[in-house]
């Protein structure tokens, strides 16, 4: 069975590998924010799912339109 799940992590394994709290990983799974596989009562997260989540949630700031001050003579 382990070979069939190669490339998948349990929430505990993903938490250990990523440094994120296991509770956060499980919360993301429960909210369907993180791609996962559910087999009976066990959850497995595919490799790359956390990176995909981060990419989706990444906020890219818009460049601020700076107008140059007008010079009066």
Secondary structure, DSSP 8 states (H G I E B T S, - for coil): -TGGGTTEE-HHHHHHHH---HHHHHHHHHTT-S--EEETTEEEEETTHHHHHHHHH----------------
